[in-house]
Each structure stands twice: as structure tokens, then as C-alpha cells.
Amino acid sequence: MTDPIKLYPAKPEKVYFFATCLVDLFYPDAGMAGIQLLEREGIEVLFPQDQTCCGQPAFSSGFNDQARDVVVPQLDLFPGDYPIVVPAGSCGGMMRKHYPELFAGTPWQEKAEALAARTWELTDFLLNVCHIRLKDQGKPVKVAMHTSCSARREMGIAEVGPRLLGQLGQVELVEQARAEECCGFGGTFAVRHPEISEAMVNDKTEALVAAGAETVVATDCGCMMNIAGFAEKNQRPLKGQHIVSFLWERTGCSDGEGEA
Amino acid sequence: MTQTSTLSDVREFHPRVRTALDNPQIRSNFRNAMDGLMGKRQKAFDGWDLDKLRDLGAAVRLRALARLPELLERLEANCIRQGIQVHWAETGEQACEIIGDICKARQARTVIKGKSMVSEEMELNHYLEEQGIEALESDLGEYIVQLAEETPSHIIMPAIHKNTTEISDLMHERTGTERSHDVDYLTASARQQLREKFMTADVGISGVNFAVAQTGTLCLVENEGNGRLTTTVPPCHIAVTGIEKVVEHLEDISPLLALLTRSATGQHITTYVNMISGPRRDAELDGPEAVHLVLVDSGRSSVYQDPELMDTLRCIRCGACMNHCPVYTRVGGHAYGTTYPGPIGKILMPHLLGLDSTRDLPSASTLCGACGEVCPVRIPIPTLLQRLRKESVDGDRLRPSVVRGHGSKRHWKEVLAWNAFRWIFASPGRYRLLGMLMTRFRAFTPSRVGAWSRYRSAPKPAARTLHQLVNERAKGGGR
């Protein structure tokens, strides 16, 4: 009944990269940063060109049929026995936790379960599989971390982001009040229940600003888009950045030699 | 204005949410109260292996539910052996009638009530009033809510939506109590008025926290002593409870109590733990001469039919899920329009009222998982919400929906939208085309995209998709 223990694999030669549609279409720099961080760790990154979306928007809206139809062709995109890394707790959670539910009792069950077992959130993978060592090359900055609810509760990686940021000497990590509370994104929730979502993201933004963060570093683009989008529209002094972009930017964007 | 869970009322979810969000008093009352409760809970479990205890709590509840029909029969037999008269009610209306008949047979004029959410569910007070029987709530929170002619906004703290000033004003208006910010004074005033009623009431009605099949014992926890008075002073005690509250052994109560009081109010134990095992015996001086147990189904056995949804019945009514829910904290209990608000309400009420009248509840969650994380008996609340979302739109042809009123949220516009999503995202070619169009025409991206941009700036598509960037890089286009 307690969550199953996560057994990390040994550091592999290759990984598959599942970008997620949000990263692909809106925040490709986060995807590129992730790929390059992995490569810097000596891992070859395979990017299946036929990948689209994990299916979560339809699934969490109750439209399992449509979700399944989106996922099925993608179950065959990762034929080698390499880990699949995802730069999002939420899409990672969909693949790792919900694919087995979605496909239980279907002809794709076995495939979905195998894929789920190979799926890792990117920062978790960098820290606990690659044992990455980061060398900060940036100027002093105050940031806060927002770990998405799925990263925290489905992927169990609440400690990962702060530990990675802790490796960066010039980065001061401040903690906002109620750090573990949801930002109010919730995928389609933000448009189905816009007023509640607004109340939540307002509180979240104010807590981050009050903590003195210039930038909120997030595990998930969804939360980041929500918080930073709210801050921008309401002229609050807060920027958002995906944690992977941030790590890549801080560590000199290359082999630690500080490329311009 | 009396708030009841009528169909039209439950459906008005969005307007009620707006009203609640626009009320700064409601917002701060709930935020402060929930912050306090979360802190107390955390402290109370300090030093406990909470994961293990929750495993135990879940196992105890699961075992009881696995043999529910048999345990209920044993409970009935052992209660009868102890002199407790047992009644079965299929619906809330039937339960009301049973209780009304018991009262009438005793020619009861006044009833004093301990806290009972099942009685709220079946609107017992309303029924008794119609029968000319006065029913007075004796739990302080319920007393306040009754004075205000409202319904509870929280299952453990019914009047949590009110602050001291509001309560003081209310008591002044309704009972003539002098206005005061002294909580002790207000409590003493209510106590005085209630004490008289305890002494003169013909019948006491209470809920039940756990009903022990093996011994026929009814366990009732409370902090004000009103439960003890309700169940011992009037000549007749009627306990009313849902059929799911049964546990097998007396020992089962121990882990459940440890979880319940800490999860609910952060207490190691409540001030009163009542173990009721029948009416006054011959040589005894105290206690009622008659004890009745009314076991209410009211939709529960239909939940029981489904192995996944059955998990809903594990609930021990601690309220921790609502205390930790970011949505409940913002909108408060009344916004839900249901007897049980918050996460547990969202997964329970569709069974009691039908998904047609509760169709906005399953989606009113970010699926953040805070509720599931604190549930003392490990009800997978987010998973069940997901299940009900699917049922509300009949979204899975492989797994037919079973909940009453399923499919009522299915709207052709939304179906069309998800079909379009499928048409694009199930095809790598079409998806890449979408990426190409979005990047190429990003200058024309609308700055207003529905409800999203009412409160946030709209995201802008990237100049190049990651697909394109990776491709260019592979072709030696540098990085």
C-alpha cells in the first residue's frame, strides 16, 4: 500500500528523450538543455521523431478513449531497453503511474507496463542515476523552487530539485510559504474552474514574491506557465524558468568551460 | 436561508464558488483554520511511523469492507443480544421515518442531538420538525450552524466558516447572549442553554464512529461531553450510522482511533471516548432505558458493488482531506452544496445524489494529490476522482460507466475538442505540421485564449519546436 520503492538503474549508455508537447511547442530550450545535460554526462540521447503528447490532457478530463488512441502509436517508439527520461513530473507521472491503469486489461497492457517501468523524470535521473556534479558559473541570484504536485507525489522527487540547486554555489534557494501547495494549474482545471485556479495561483505568486525570489524554478512547464503567466499579467516581480534550462544556463552551457 | 442538498442547489456550483471567492471573510476564516489544523495534525503524528499506521488503518477498513454483509449481520445479532434494537434503512427517508416512529411511540416532543453527518445527509432535523418534534443540536459547532439556519461547512468543524464576531452577533440575535469576543463566555452561554435541554429531552440522537461487530459496541468520540450526555441522559438513545462504519474486532478500534483524532484535530485522543453497549442494566443508575441503532444504506451498497469505488467506503470521516485541499481551503464547504464537502465529498456525493446533479464536482480538483497523501486509511482519492471524471463523460468504451447519472457531463463540443486532439496527436505527421504552423505563425498567436488569459498572459509558441531543433542539430546545423 505504501508507494513501491524506486530502484534506479545503473547509468546507461543511451536514453530516450520524451520531450512532452508543452516543451516541444513552447519551451524547447528546456528540452535542448535537458538533452545537452544528459550528453555532458556522457549519455547518448535518442529523440524519437514520432513522439507527440503523453495523452494526459484527455486522460485527466475523463476521455480515456482519445488518450489511449494518442498513446498507442507511441508505445512502439522506444524499442531498445534504455530508460525514457521526461522533463516533467506531470507527464512522467502519466507515463509511469497512469499508463498501466489506462491500458490494464487491453492488448497493450504489457507494453505500457514495460514503458512505465523505464520512465524517469529528468532531474531525478540526472541526480540519482547520473550522479551529476554541477559547477556554478553564474552570478549570485535568489531563486525559489516549485516542485509540481505530480513531481512531488507521483514521482516522489520533492528533494531532487533543491539538492541540484544546492550544488550551485552562487544560487540562494529561498523557501516560499506553503511550498508544497498546488499552484492551481491542474491542466484543464485552469480553464474549467478559472476562478479557483486564479485564487490559487495568486496565493502562490504572492508567496514566491514575499520569499524574495527573482525567479521561480519549476520542475514542470505547466506550473511555470501558470505562475509566470500570472506574474506577468499582474506585473508581479517574478520570472519563471524550467529547472533544466536553469541548470544548463548556470553551468556554462557546455563541458563546464563556460562557453559564451 | 436553509441550505439543503437539493438537486438544483448542488448544480449551482460555479455561482457558489464565485460568491465564496469574493468573500474575504470566508477566504480568511478557512485559510486560517485549515493552516491551524494542518499544523496540529503534523505535530500530533510526530514520532509515529505514519506510513505504517496508515497501512494498518487501511488494512483494518479493507478487511471489514471485504466481509461487510457478514459483519453487519454479526453486529445486528450482538447488538440485539445487548438489548440494542436494530433497524435497517435503505434510504435516508426511511431512516427518518424509523426515527420519527420511535419518537412518536415514546410521545417525544424534544430531541437532543449529538453530531452526526448521516443525520445531515438525510436532513433529519427538517423531517422531525415537520413531525412537530423539536430537534436541538448540542455539538457547539452544530448548535451555531442550527442557529444560523445553515448546514455544516466542514464534517468535523461545522461552523468553521464563521469567526468569533459572526458567532457573537448570531448568538446575540438568536438567544439574547451579550456580544463578546470572549470565546469562553460564548461557550458558557451556549452550554447553559443546552444543559437545560439535555435534562428535559425525551430522546437523544447520536452518530457512531465505529460499530464493532464482534461485541455489538458503538464507539463515539467527541470533545464537549455533549455526546456522553446525549447518549446517557434522555430515556431513549437512537444511534444512527451508515452501514460502512462497521469494524470486526474491538481491537480494530485502536489503530483507527489513533488515526482519526490525530488526522482530524491533531489530538492524541478526544476528551470523551464513548463505548456504548446497550441500555441501562437492572442494577445500574445511569443510561437510557432504550437504545436503538439505525443502519442507513442510502446509496452505500451500490458503491459497494464496484471493487474500485468501494474504497470510498473506507472513510472514517476525519476531514483531513478537506483540511489539506487547496480547493476546499479557497472556496469553503458551502460552495460544494453537498453534505460532505471537499475531496471526500467529491468522491462520495456522486454515489448518494447521482453524477447528474454533482457533475461539476469531479473536475473541481487539480488532482494535486494532497488529499490522498494525508488520508489515514489510504483512500486513493485522486484515482477515484479520475474514475468519476471518466464516468461523468462516459469516456471509456472499454470500461462501461456504472454510477447513476453517468455521462451527464458529456457535451458534444467537448467530445469534438478531444476528437480533434486525437486527430492531431495520434498522428506524428499531423502533429509535426501543427508544430510547423505554430512556429511559423507565432506572430499571430492570440493574446487572449479563453479563461486562461483572464488571469494570466498567454504563452507564445517557440520560434522553433524541439523537434526542429533536434533535427537541425543532427544535420550538422550546430546547436
Contacts between the chains, C-beta under 8 A, distances in Angstrom:
chain1	res1	chain2	res2	distance
A	1	B	54	7.6
A	1	B	55	4.9
A	1	B	58	5.6
A	1	B	59	7.7
A	1	B	378	5.6
A	2	B	51	5.1
A	2	B	55	6.2
A	19	B	466	4.9
A	19	B	467	7.8
A	21	B	425	7.3
A	21	B	431	7.9
A	23	B	466	6.1
A	24	B	435	6.7
A	24	B	465	5.1
A	24	B	466	4.5
A	24	B	467	6.0
A	25	B	434	7.9
A	25	B	435	5.9
A	25	B	438	5.8
A	25	B	439	8.0
A	25	B	461	5.6
A	25	B	462	6.5
A	25	B	465	5.8
A	26	B	459	5.1
A	26	B	460	7.4
A	26	B	461	6.1
A	26	B	462	5.8
A	27	B	462	6.9
A	28	B	462	4.8
A	28	B	464	6.4
A	28	B	465	5.8
A	28	B	466	3.9
A	28	B	468	7.9
A	28	B	469	5.5
A	29	B	462	7.7
A	31	B	466	4.0
A	31	B	469	7.6
A	32	B	466	6.6
A	32	B	469	5.7
A	32	B	470	7.9
A	32	B	479	7.4
A	35	B	470	7.3
A	36	B	479	7.5
A	47	B	466	8.0
A	47	B	470	4.8
A	49	B	428	7.1
A	49	B	432	7.9
A	49	B	467	6.5
A	49	B	470	7.8
A	49	B	471	7.4
A	50	B	428	3.8
A	51	B	428	7.5
A	52	B	424	7.9
A	52	B	425	4.5
A	52	B	426	7.6
A	52	B	427	8.0
A	52	B	428	6.2
A	52	B	431	4.3
A	53	B	425	4.7
A	53	B	431	7.7
A	55	B	425	7.6
A	57	B	421	6.8
A	58	B	418	5.2
A	58	B	421	5.9
A	58	B	422	7.2
A	59	B	386	7.8
A	60	B	367	6.3
A	60	B	386	6.8
A	60	B	389	7.2
A	61	B	363	7.7
A	61	B	389	6.5
A	61	B	393	7.3
A	61	B	395	7.5
A	61	B	414	7.6
A	61	B	418	6.9
A	62	B	362	7.7
A	62	B	386	7.5
A	62	B	389	3.5
A	62	B	390	4.1
A	62	B	391	7.4
A	62	B	392	6.2
A	62	B	393	4.4
A	62	B	395	4.1
A	62	B	396	8.0
A	62	B	409	7.9
A	63	B	390	7.9
A	63	B	393	6.4
A	63	B	395	4.3
A	63	B	415	7.9
A	63	B	418	4.4
A	64	B	390	5.7
A	64	B	395	5.1
A	64	B	396	3.9
A	64	B	398	7.6
A	64	B	399	7.5
A	65	B	395	6.3
A	65	B	396	6.1
A	65	B	397	5.5
A	65	B	398	7.8
A	66	B	395	7.8
A	66	B	418	4.4
A	66	B	419	6.7
A	66	B	421	6.2
A	66	B	422	4.3
A	69	B	422	5.0
A	69	B	426	4.9
A	70	B	421	7.3
A	70	B	422	5.8
A	70	B	425	4.5
A	70	B	426	4.8
A	72	B	426	7.6
A	73	B	426	6.3
A	73	B	427	8.0
A	73	B	428	7.3
A	101	B	383	7.5
A	105	B	398	7.2
A	106	B	398	6.5
A	149	B	366	6.9
A	149	B	367	7.5
A	149	B	368	3.8
A	149	B	369	5.6
A	149	B	370	7.5
A	150	B	369	7.5
A	152	B	369	7.8
A	153	B	368	7.4
A	153	B	369	3.9
A	153	B	370	7.7
A	153	B	372	7.5
A	153	B	373	5.9
A	154	B	369	6.9
A	180	B	370	7.7
A	181	B	326	5.4
A	181	B	368	7.9
A	181	B	370	7.5
A	182	B	326	4.7
A	182	B	366	4.9
A	182	B	368	3.7
A	182	B	370	7.0
A	184	B	326	7.2
A	184	B	366	6.4
A	185	B	366	6.6
A	186	B	365	7.1
A	186	B	366	2.8
A	186	B	367	6.2
A	186	B	368	7.1
A	187	B	366	7.8
A	187	B	367	7.9
A	188	B	363	7.6
A	189	B	363	6.9
A	189	B	364	7.7
A	189	B	365	6.9
A	189	B	366	4.9
A	189	B	367	7.7
A	190	B	451	7.3
A	190	B	452	6.1
A	191	B	450	5.8
A	191	B	451	4.4
A	191	B	452	5.6
A	192	B	363	5.2
A	192	B	364	7.8
A	193	B	14	7.9
A	193	B	17	7.2
A	193	B	327	7.9
A	193	B	363	7.0
A	193	B	364	5.5
A	194	B	451	3.8
A	194	B	452	7.5
A	194	B	454	5.9
A	194	B	455	6.7
A	195	B	14	7.9
A	195	B	17	5.9
A	195	B	18	5.8
A	195	B	21	5.3
A	196	B	17	6.1
A	196	B	21	7.1
A	196	B	327	5.6
A	196	B	330	5.7
A	196	B	331	6.2
A	196	B	364	6.9
A	197	B	366	7.8
A	197	B	455	7.5
A	198	B	454	7.5
A	198	B	455	4.3
A	199	B	21	5.5
A	199	B	27	7.7
A	199	B	330	4.5
A	199	B	331	8.0
A	200	B	326	5.6
A	200	B	327	7.7
A	200	B	330	6.4
A	200	B	366	7.6
A	201	B	455	7.1
A	201	B	456	7.3
A	202	B	455	7.9
A	225	B	456	7.8
A	225	B	459	5.1
A	226	B	456	6.6
A	229	B	452	8.0
A	229	B	456	3.4
A	229	B	457	4.9
A	229	B	458	7.3
A	229	B	459	6.6
A	230	B	455	6.0
A	230	B	456	4.7
A	232	B	456	7.5
A	232	B	457	4.5
A	233	B	453	7.6
A	233	B	455	6.5
A	233	B	456	5.2
A	233	B	457	4.5
A	234	B	455	7.8
